[in-house]
Amino acid sequence: MNIVEKLLKIQTELKAPKGQRNAFGKYNYRSAEDILEAAKPICKKHKCLLKITEEIKELSGVLFINSYAKLIDAEEISQQIESMGTAIIDFEAKGMQMPQRTGAASSYAKKYALGNLLMIDDTKDSDATNDHKDTKPKLPNSGDAYNKVVEYLKGGGSIAKVTSKYSLTSEQLNTLKKL
């Protein structure tokens, strides 16, 4: 069985429950640790390993973490599949020390890298639906506002200013940081 077939079996068998509770927001969610605990016995069964690596990057004054989740075939280690998740380090987060802010971004990036690799649908997850009273509008994927942001960044504008004005998805951030 090749790595793609093993990944398909792991994705099909994996059930990662939302084992955490946010009392303030009154919702359940899953963490990267929840996903890893659910995946370990299935990976063992299919003779695969999960490895997570991270790197901190900076673009126009904004620090973010890229997390890479890699599935490695233990029977043929040259066979590997990797996915990435990204999270901005929020240095304005209240009530957190600097290491906690970095750790929070790391946790989100890991969770989304694993979710992308293992096809965990977060559309009903709290992180996709909760509202922490963020007053920033979401940046649309097209239209006048999006085009203005693109032109602003191409003209040397700051991604930090864009993220202070708009709420961006990780996909939008990845696209815009390449401009």
C-alpha positions as CSV (number, residue, x, y, z in Angstrom):
1,M,0.0,0.0,0.0
2,N,1.5,3.4,-1.0
3,I,1.4,6.6,1.1
4,V,-1.7,8.0,-0.7
5,E,-3.7,4.8,0.0
6,K,-2.5,4.9,3.7
7,L,-3.5,8.5,4.0
8,L,-7.0,7.8,2.5
9,K,-7.5,5.0,5.1
10,I,-6.3,7.2,8.0
11,Q,-8.6,10.1,6.8
12,T,-11.5,7.7,6.6
13,E,-11.0,6.1,10.0
14,L,-10.0,9.1,12.0
15,K,-12.6,10.5,14.4
16,A,-11.2,13.6,16.3
17,P,-13.7,14.6,18.9
18,K,-14.0,18.1,20.2
19,G,-12.6,17.3,23.6
20,Q,-12.1,20.9,24.8
21,R,-14.6,23.3,26.1
22,N,-14.5,27.1,26.0
23,A,-16.6,28.2,28.9
24,F,-16.6,31.8,27.9
25,G,-17.8,31.2,24.4
26,K,-19.9,28.1,25.4
27,Y,-18.6,25.9,22.6
28,N,-16.6,22.7,22.2
29,Y,-13.5,22.6,20.1
30,R,-10.7,20.2,19.2
31,S,-7.1,21.0,19.7
32,A,-4.0,19.8,17.8
33,E,-3.4,17.5,20.8
34,D,-6.9,16.0,20.4
35,I,-6.2,15.3,16.7
36,L,-2.8,13.8,17.4
37,E,-4.2,11.5,20.2
38,A,-7.0,10.3,17.8
39,A,-4.5,9.8,14.9
40,K,-1.7,7.9,16.8
41,P,-3.3,4.4,16.9
42,I,-4.6,4.7,13.4
43,C,-1.2,5.8,12.1
44,K,0.4,2.9,14.0
45,K,-2.1,0.5,12.4
46,H,-1.2,1.7,8.9
47,K,2.5,2.0,9.7
48,C,2.8,5.7,9.3
49,L,4.3,8.6,11.4
50,L,3.1,12.1,11.9
51,K,5.7,14.8,12.2
52,I,5.1,18.5,12.9
53,T,7.6,21.2,12.2
54,E,7.2,25.0,12.5
55,E,8.9,28.1,11.4
56,I,8.3,31.7,12.3
57,K,8.2,34.1,9.3
58,E,7.8,37.9,9.0
59,L,6.2,39.8,6.2
60,S,5.8,43.6,6.2
61,G,6.2,43.7,10.0
62,V,3.7,40.9,10.7
63,L,5.0,37.7,12.4
64,F,3.3,34.5,11.7
65,I,3.9,30.8,12.2
66,N,3.8,28.2,9.4
67,S,3.2,24.7,10.7
68,Y,3.9,21.7,8.6
69,A,2.2,18.4,9.3
70,K,3.9,15.5,7.5
71,L,2.7,11.9,7.1
72,I,5.6,9.6,6.7
73,D,5.3,6.0,5.5
74,A,7.2,4.0,8.2
75,E,7.8,1.1,5.7
76,E,9.2,3.4,2.9
77,I,10.3,6.7,4.6
78,S,10.9,8.4,1.2
79,Q,7.1,8.4,0.8
80,Q,5.7,11.5,2.6
81,I,2.8,13.9,2.2
82,E,2.8,17.3,3.8
83,S,0.3,20.0,4.5
84,M,0.6,23.5,6.0
85,G,-1.3,25.8,8.4
86,T,-0.6,29.4,9.1
87,A,-1.4,31.7,12.1
88,I,-0.5,35.3,12.8
89,I,1.1,35.9,16.2
90,D,-1.2,38.4,17.9
91,F,1.0,40.6,20.0
92,E,-2.0,42.7,21.0
93,A,-3.8,39.7,22.7
94,K,-4.9,40.9,26.2
95,G,-4.1,38.8,29.2
96,M,-1.2,36.8,27.6
97,Q,2.5,37.0,28.0
98,M,4.7,36.9,24.9
99,P,5.4,33.1,25.1
100,Q,1.6,32.5,25.4
101,R,0.9,34.6,22.3
102,T,3.4,32.6,20.3
103,G,2.1,29.3,21.7
104,A,-1.5,30.2,20.8
105,A,-0.5,30.9,17.2
106,S,1.6,27.7,17.1
107,S,-1.4,25.7,18.4
108,Y,-3.7,27.2,15.7
109,A,-1.2,26.6,13.0
110,K,-0.6,23.0,14.0
111,K,-4.4,22.4,14.3
112,Y,-5.0,23.7,10.8
113,A,-2.0,21.9,9.3
114,L,-3.3,18.6,10.7
115,G,-6.8,19.4,9.7
116,N,-5.7,20.0,6.1
117,L,-3.6,16.9,6.0
118,L,-6.2,14.6,7.6
119,M,-9.3,16.3,6.0
120,I,-10.9,17.3,9.2
121,D,-13.8,19.5,8.4
122,D,-13.9,22.6,10.7
123,T,-16.8,24.4,9.1
124,K,-18.9,23.6,12.2
125,D,-16.0,24.1,14.5
126,S,-16.0,27.0,16.9
127,D,-13.0,28.5,15.4
128,A,-14.8,28.8,12.1
129,T,-18.1,30.1,13.6
130,N,-17.5,31.8,16.9
131,D,-17.8,35.5,17.3
132,H,-15.5,37.2,19.8
133,K,-17.0,40.6,19.0
134,D,-14.3,41.2,16.4
135,T,-15.4,44.4,14.8
136,K,-13.2,44.1,11.8
137,P,-15.0,43.3,8.6
138,K,-14.0,40.2,6.7
139,L,-12.1,40.8,3.6
140,P,-14.1,39.5,0.6
141,N,-12.3,37.2,-1.9
142,S,-13.0,39.6,-4.8
143,G,-14.5,43.0,-5.6
144,D,-13.5,46.6,-4.9
145,A,-12.3,46.1,-1.3
146,Y,-10.1,43.1,-2.2
147,N,-8.7,44.9,-5.3
148,K,-7.8,47.9,-3.3
149,V,-5.9,45.8,-0.8
150,V,-4.0,44.0,-3.6
151,E,-3.1,47.3,-5.2
152,Y,-2.1,48.7,-1.8
153,L,0.2,45.8,-1.1
154,K,1.7,45.8,-4.6
155,G,2.5,49.4,-4.0
156,G,4.6,48.6,-0.9
157,G,1.8,48.7,1.6
158,S,2.0,47.0,5.0
159,I,0.2,43.7,5.5
160,A,0.0,44.6,9.2
161,K,-2.2,47.6,8.3
162,V,-4.4,45.3,6.2
163,T,-4.8,42.8,9.1
164,S,-5.6,45.6,11.5
165,K,-8.4,46.8,9.2
166,Y,-9.7,43.4,7.9
167,S,-10.2,40.0,9.3
168,L,-8.4,37.6,6.9
169,T,-8.6,33.8,6.3
170,S,-5.3,31.9,6.4
171,E,-5.8,31.4,2.6
172,Q,-6.1,35.1,2.0
173,L,-3.1,35.8,4.2
174,N,-1.0,33.3,2.2
175,T,-2.1,34.8,-1.1
176,L,-1.6,38.4,0.0
177,K,1.8,37.8,1.6
178,K,3.1,36.6,-1.8
179,L,2.4,40.0,-3.5
